[in-house]
């Protein structure tokens, strides 16, 4: 479900007054500083790994005690019917902002982010790419987080949005398709009117060992975003060679831990070769470096990061020797 425009307003809306009353009933202790440290930004954790008080984004997700205290929010999520990742209420103080940035981490490239304003004011402006909008209370929006975006609250009161992350599912694809087709009439879902059932939470959001097919999906996405450069054919050729060799190792090891040294060696060697080729100046349409995105979407996520760190910080030479033999076996 790739976005084709900066913003997408879905043809569904919710009772803003009921939402605001539910949120205001939460204790002040439910609010915690935003993990980025941006001044004036705070959040209430609703869905987290294991339902625990953490800002981590990987691991089996579950509801927190705060979500249990918000039956209408639960009903909204059930109505949309998707499989839910990390989700929060996000507060932005008057006169403060979420600075201009791009979401490049693997988690956000594999998720959609839904914004439902709970408490807002006309001074709240959301900019994504070349567009700026004001999201009215109760509306349901998506935006393309791979474009540069920022939020400003120029009003005199705090802004609160319900921000829920998902890989998709449920009614979301149909709602997105209707929005893309220009649907204007938004169905209002008041408390008690939802058609949803129990909530579904993601249990897998990072691969143990990334499959070559997923790698090719990420590469295809980046190729569709990349700016032309004389070094680009050589760079892409080296990455395609990496994926082909990974596919051979994958056919031999799959997700077995025994393959970790071979996989780690392939990642390390490809990084070295890309550095030799140059190409650090190659950028995407959002001006983000291509090499950074190779790291974020493929190299850093292809193996569990603690495993990569252990192999590289420890006996890397030994691991590479074992890897060379393993890869030789895997590739015939």
TIMAR-834386 format. One record per residue (C-alpha): residue in three letters; chain; x, y, z negated. Coordinates in steps of 0.25 Angstrom, whole numbers, always signed. Example, Ala and Ser with C-alpha at 12.3 -4.5 7.8 and 13.67 -1.06 7.14 Angstrom:
2
[atom ALA,A,[+49,-18,-31]],
[atom SER,A,[+55,-4,-29]],
This chain:
332
[atom UNK,A,[+0,+0,+0]],
[atom UNK,A,[+10,+11,+5]],
[atom UNK,A,[+5,+25,+4]],
[atom UNK,A,[+4,+32,+17]],
[atom UNK,A,[+2,+46,+11]],
[atom UNK,A,[+7,+54,-1]],
[atom UNK,A,[-6,+53,-9]],
[atom UNK,A,[-19,+44,-8]],
[atom UNK,A,[-31,+47,-15]],
[atom UNK,A,[-39,+34,-17]],
[atom UNK,A,[-55,+34,-16]],
[atom UNK,A,[-57,+31,-30]],
[atom UNK,A,[-58,+40,-43]],
[atom UNK,A,[-60,+39,-58]],
[atom UNK,A,[-67,+46,-69]],
[atom UNK,A,[-57,+57,-73]],
[atom UNK,A,[-64,+61,-86]],
[atom UNK,A,[-65,+46,-91]],
[atom UNK,A,[-50,+44,-87]],
[atom UNK,A,[-46,+57,-94]],
[atom UNK,A,[-54,+53,-107]],
[atom UNK,A,[-47,+39,-107]],
[atom UNK,A,[-33,+45,-105]],
[atom UNK,A,[-35,+56,-116]],
[atom UNK,A,[-40,+45,-126]],
[atom UNK,A,[-26,+39,-125]],
[atom UNK,A,[-17,+42,-137]],
[atom UNK,A,[-5,+52,-135]],
[atom UNK,A,[+4,+41,-139]],
[atom UNK,A,[+0,+34,-126]],
[atom UNK,A,[+8,+45,-118]],
[atom UNK,A,[+23,+43,-116]],
[atom UNK,A,[+33,+51,-108]],
[atom UNK,A,[+34,+48,-93]],
[atom UNK,A,[+47,+39,-91]],
[atom UNK,A,[+53,+49,-82]],
[atom UNK,A,[+54,+59,-92]],
[atom UNK,A,[+47,+70,-84]],
[atom UNK,A,[+42,+81,-93]],
[atom UNK,A,[+27,+81,-95]],
[atom UNK,A,[+25,+67,-90]],
[atom UNK,A,[+19,+56,-99]],
[atom UNK,A,[+12,+43,-97]],
[atom UNK,A,[+3,+33,-103]],
[atom UNK,A,[+7,+19,-100]],
[atom UNK,A,[-5,+11,-95]],
[atom UNK,A,[+2,-1,-87]],
[atom UNK,A,[+16,-5,-90]],
[atom UNK,A,[+24,-18,-90]],
[atom UNK,A,[+18,-27,-100]],
[atom UNK,A,[+9,-15,-105]],
[atom UNK,A,[+21,-10,-113]],
[atom UNK,A,[+24,+4,-117]],
[atom UNK,A,[+35,+5,-105]],
[atom UNK,A,[+37,+13,-93]],
[atom UNK,A,[+43,+1,-85]],
[atom UNK,A,[+38,-2,-71]],
[atom UNK,A,[+42,-16,-70]],
[atom UNK,A,[+36,-29,-76]],
[atom UNK,A,[+22,-35,-78]],
[atom UNK,A,[+12,-24,-81]],
[atom UNK,A,[+1,-23,-91]],
[atom UNK,A,[-8,-13,-98]],
[atom UNK,A,[-4,-4,-109]],
[atom UNK,A,[-13,-1,-121]],
[atom UNK,A,[-15,+12,-115]],
[atom UNK,A,[-22,+6,-103]],
[atom UNK,A,[-30,-2,-112]],
[atom UNK,A,[-35,+11,-118]],
[atom UNK,A,[-39,+16,-105]],
[atom UNK,A,[-51,+8,-99]],
[atom UNK,A,[-55,+17,-88]],
[atom UNK,A,[-40,+17,-83]],
[atom UNK,A,[-40,+2,-83]],
[atom UNK,A,[-54,+2,-76]],
[atom UNK,A,[-47,+12,-65]],
[atom UNK,A,[-36,+2,-63]],
[atom UNK,A,[-45,-10,-62]],
[atom UNK,A,[-54,-2,-52]],
[atom UNK,A,[-42,+0,-43]],
[atom UNK,A,[-38,-15,-45]],
[atom UNK,A,[-24,-14,-42]],
[atom UNK,A,[-12,-22,-49]],
[atom UNK,A,[-6,-11,-59]],
[atom UNK,A,[+8,-8,-62]],
[atom UNK,A,[+13,+3,-72]],
[atom UNK,A,[+2,+13,-74]],
[atom UNK,A,[+1,+25,-83]],
[atom UNK,A,[-6,+38,-86]],
[atom UNK,A,[+3,+49,-82]],
[atom UNK,A,[+3,+63,-89]],
[atom UNK,A,[+9,+76,-83]],
[atom UNK,A,[+9,+88,-92]],
[atom UNK,A,[+5,+102,-88]],
[atom UNK,A,[+16,+109,-80]],
[atom UNK,A,[+24,+96,-78]],
[atom UNK,A,[+27,+88,-66]],
[atom UNK,A,[+31,+74,-61]],
[atom UNK,A,[+44,+78,-53]],
[atom UNK,A,[+46,+75,-38]],
[atom UNK,A,[+50,+61,-36]],
[atom UNK,A,[+49,+48,-28]],
[atom UNK,A,[+45,+35,-34]],
[atom UNK,A,[+56,+25,-28]],
[atom UNK,A,[+56,+14,-38]],
[atom UNK,A,[+52,+0,-33]],
[atom UNK,A,[+40,+0,-43]],
[atom UNK,A,[+34,+13,-36]],
[atom UNK,A,[+36,+8,-22]],
[atom UNK,A,[+28,-5,-25]],
[atom UNK,A,[+17,+2,-32]],
[atom UNK,A,[+6,+13,-30]],
[atom UNK,A,[+4,+24,-40]],
[atom UNK,A,[-11,+28,-42]],
[atom UNK,A,[-14,+41,-49]],
[atom UNK,A,[-27,+44,-55]],
[atom UNK,A,[-28,+58,-62]],
[atom UNK,A,[-34,+58,-76]],
[atom UNK,A,[-32,+72,-81]],
[atom UNK,A,[-27,+82,-71]],
[atom UNK,A,[-28,+97,-67]],
[atom UNK,A,[-27,+105,-54]],
[atom UNK,A,[-12,+108,-57]],
[atom UNK,A,[-8,+94,-55]],
[atom UNK,A,[-2,+91,-41]],
[atom UNK,A,[+4,+78,-36]],
[atom UNK,A,[+14,+80,-24]],
[atom UNK,A,[+18,+68,-16]],
[atom UNK,A,[+26,+70,-3]],
[atom UNK,A,[+20,+82,+4]],
[atom UNK,A,[+6,+81,-3]],
[atom UNK,A,[+1,+87,-16]],
[atom UNK,A,[-12,+83,-22]],
[atom UNK,A,[-20,+85,-35]],
[atom UNK,A,[-26,+72,-40]],
[atom UNK,A,[-39,+75,-47]],
[atom UNK,A,[-43,+67,-59]],
[atom UNK,A,[-49,+53,-57]],
[atom UNK,A,[-43,+52,-43]],
[atom UNK,A,[-35,+41,-38]],
[atom UNK,A,[-22,+43,-30]],
[atom UNK,A,[-10,+36,-25]],
[atom UNK,A,[+3,+43,-20]],
[atom UNK,A,[+15,+39,-13]],
[atom UNK,A,[+26,+39,-24]],
[atom UNK,A,[+37,+36,-13]],
[atom UNK,A,[+35,+51,-9]],
[atom UNK,A,[+41,+62,-17]],
[atom UNK,A,[+30,+66,-27]],
[atom UNK,A,[+28,+75,-40]],
[atom UNK,A,[+16,+79,-49]],
[atom UNK,A,[+15,+93,-55]],
[atom UNK,A,[+5,+97,-66]],
[atom UNK,A,[+3,+112,-65]],
[atom UNK,A,[-9,+112,-73]],
[atom UNK,A,[-11,+115,-88]],
[atom UNK,A,[-14,+101,-93]],
[atom UNK,A,[-8,+87,-92]],
[atom UNK,A,[-11,+78,-80]],
[atom UNK,A,[-14,+63,-82]],
[atom UNK,A,[-14,+53,-71]],
[atom UNK,A,[-17,+38,-72]],
[atom UNK,A,[-5,+32,-64]],
[atom UNK,A,[-7,+18,-60]],
[atom UNK,A,[+3,+10,-52]],
[atom UNK,A,[+0,-3,-43]],
[atom UNK,A,[+5,-11,-32]],
[atom UNK,A,[-9,-11,-27]],
[atom UNK,A,[-21,-21,-26]],
[atom UNK,A,[-35,-20,-30]],
[atom UNK,A,[-43,-9,-23]],
[atom UNK,A,[-31,+0,-21]],
[atom UNK,A,[-28,-4,-7]],
[atom UNK,A,[-43,-1,-3]],
[atom UNK,A,[-43,+12,-10]],
[atom UNK,A,[-30,+16,-3]],
[atom UNK,A,[-35,+12,+10]],
[atom UNK,A,[-48,+20,+8]],
[atom UNK,A,[-39,+32,+4]],
[atom UNK,A,[-30,+31,+16]],
[atom UNK,A,[-43,+31,+25]],
[atom UNK,A,[-47,+44,+19]],
[atom UNK,A,[-58,+39,+9]],
[atom UNK,A,[-63,+52,+1]],
[atom UNK,A,[-74,+47,-8]],
[atom UNK,A,[-68,+42,-21]],
[atom UNK,A,[-76,+32,-29]],
[atom UNK,A,[-77,+36,-44]],
[atom UNK,A,[-74,+25,-54]],
[atom UNK,A,[-79,+29,-68]],
[atom UNK,A,[-77,+21,-80]],
[atom UNK,A,[-84,+7,-80]],
[atom UNK,A,[-86,+8,-65]],
[atom UNK,A,[-73,+1,-61]],
[atom UNK,A,[-74,-12,-52]],
[atom UNK,A,[-60,-17,-57]],
[atom UNK,A,[-57,-29,-66]],
[atom UNK,A,[-45,-32,-75]],
[atom UNK,A,[-32,-24,-72]],
[atom UNK,A,[-20,-31,-65]],
[atom UNK,A,[-6,-28,-68]],
[atom UNK,A,[+6,-31,-60]],
[atom UNK,A,[+15,-42,-66]],
[atom UNK,A,[+26,-41,-55]],
[atom UNK,A,[+31,-27,-51]],
[atom UNK,A,[+46,-30,-48]],
[atom UNK,A,[+52,-42,-41]],
[atom UNK,A,[+61,-52,-48]],
[atom UNK,A,[+68,-53,-34]],
[atom UNK,A,[+63,-45,-23]],
[atom UNK,A,[+59,-53,-11]],
[atom UNK,A,[+65,-50,+3]],
[atom UNK,A,[+51,-47,+8]],
[atom UNK,A,[+49,-36,-3]],
[atom UNK,A,[+62,-30,+1]],
[atom UNK,A,[+58,-29,+15]],
[atom UNK,A,[+45,-22,+11]],
[atom UNK,A,[+53,-11,+4]],
[atom UNK,A,[+63,-10,+15]],
[atom UNK,A,[+52,-8,+25]],
[atom UNK,A,[+46,+3,+16]],
[atom UNK,A,[+59,+10,+15]],
[atom UNK,A,[+61,+9,+31]],
[atom UNK,A,[+48,+15,+33]],
[atom UNK,A,[+52,+27,+24]],
[atom UNK,A,[+67,+29,+28]],
[atom UNK,A,[+73,+41,+36]],
[atom UNK,A,[+81,+37,+48]],
[atom UNK,A,[+97,+37,+46]],
[atom UNK,A,[+108,+32,+54]],
[atom UNK,A,[+112,+22,+43]],
[atom UNK,A,[+98,+17,+42]],
[atom UNK,A,[+99,+5,+51]],
[atom UNK,A,[+111,+0,+44]],
[atom UNK,A,[+105,+2,+30]],
[atom UNK,A,[+92,-5,+33]],
[atom UNK,A,[+99,-16,+40]],
[atom UNK,A,[+108,-19,+27]],
[atom UNK,A,[+95,-19,+19]],
[atom UNK,A,[+88,-29,+28]],
[atom UNK,A,[+100,-38,+28]],
[atom UNK,A,[+99,-37,+13]],
[atom UNK,A,[+85,-41,+13]],
[atom UNK,A,[+88,-53,+23]],
[atom UNK,A,[+99,-58,+14]],
[atom UNK,A,[+90,-56,+1]],
[atom UNK,A,[+79,-64,+9]],
[atom UNK,A,[+89,-76,+10]],
[atom UNK,A,[+93,-75,-4]],
[atom UNK,A,[+78,-74,-8]],
[atom UNK,A,[+75,-87,+0]],
[atom UNK,A,[+86,-94,-8]],
[atom UNK,A,[+83,-88,-22]],
[atom UNK,A,[+70,-81,-22]],
[atom UNK,A,[+68,-75,-36]],
[atom UNK,A,[+77,-85,-43]],
[atom UNK,A,[+87,-79,-53]],
[atom UNK,A,[+98,-87,-46]],
[atom UNK,A,[+97,-77,-34]],
[atom UNK,A,[+100,-64,-42]],
[atom UNK,A,[+115,-64,-39]],
[atom UNK,A,[+113,-66,-25]],
[atom UNK,A,[+102,-55,-24]],
[atom UNK,A,[+110,-45,-32]],
[atom UNK,A,[+122,-47,-23]],
[atom UNK,A,[+113,-44,-11]],
[atom UNK,A,[+108,-31,-17]],
[atom UNK,A,[+122,-27,-22]],
[atom UNK,A,[+128,-30,-8]],
[atom UNK,A,[+117,-22,-1]],
[atom UNK,A,[+119,-10,-9]],
[atom UNK,A,[+134,-10,-6]],
[atom UNK,A,[+132,-12,+9]],
[atom UNK,A,[+121,-1,+9]],
[atom UNK,A,[+131,+9,+2]],
[atom UNK,A,[+141,+6,+12]],
[atom UNK,A,[+132,+8,+23]],
[atom UNK,A,[+128,+22,+18]],
[atom UNK,A,[+114,+27,+20]],
[atom UNK,A,[+113,+33,+6]],
[atom UNK,A,[+107,+45,+14]],
[atom UNK,A,[+95,+37,+20]],
[atom UNK,A,[+82,+42,+14]],
[atom UNK,A,[+67,+39,+15]],
[atom UNK,A,[+56,+48,+19]],
[atom UNK,A,[+55,+53,+5]],
[atom UNK,A,[+70,+56,+5]],
[atom UNK,A,[+73,+45,-5]],
[atom UNK,A,[+86,+37,-2]],
[atom UNK,A,[+84,+24,+5]],
[atom UNK,A,[+95,+17,-3]],
[atom UNK,A,[+88,+21,-16]],
[atom UNK,A,[+75,+14,-11]],
[atom UNK,A,[+83,+2,-7]],
[atom UNK,A,[+87,+1,-22]],
[atom UNK,A,[+74,+5,-28]],
[atom UNK,A,[+65,-5,-19]],
[atom UNK,A,[+75,-16,-16]],
[atom UNK,A,[+88,-17,-23]],
[atom UNK,A,[+84,-14,-37]],
[atom UNK,A,[+72,-22,-37]],
[atom UNK,A,[+76,-34,-29]],
[atom UNK,A,[+81,-41,-42]],
[atom UNK,A,[+78,-38,-56]],
[atom UNK,A,[+87,-26,-60]],
[atom UNK,A,[+93,-31,-73]],
[atom UNK,A,[+97,-43,-64]],
[atom UNK,A,[+104,-34,-54]],
[atom UNK,A,[+111,-26,-65]],
[atom UNK,A,[+116,-38,-72]],
[atom UNK,A,[+122,-44,-59]],
[atom UNK,A,[+128,-31,-55]],
[atom UNK,A,[+133,-27,-69]],
[atom UNK,A,[+138,-41,-73]],
[atom UNK,A,[+146,-51,-64]],
[atom UNK,A,[+142,-45,-50]],
[atom UNK,A,[+154,-51,-43]],
[atom UNK,A,[+150,-65,-48]],
[atom UNK,A,[+135,-62,-44]],
[atom UNK,A,[+140,-58,-30]],
[atom UNK,A,[+148,-70,-29]],
[atom UNK,A,[+136,-79,-33]],
[atom UNK,A,[+127,-70,-24]],
[atom UNK,A,[+136,-72,-12]],
[atom UNK,A,[+135,-87,-13]],
[atom UNK,A,[+120,-87,-16]],
[atom UNK,A,[+117,-78,-4]],
[atom UNK,A,[+126,-87,+5]],
[atom UNK,A,[+117,-98,+1]],
[atom UNK,A,[+104,-91,+3]],
[atom UNK,A,[+108,-86,+17]],
[atom UNK,A,[+114,-99,+21]],
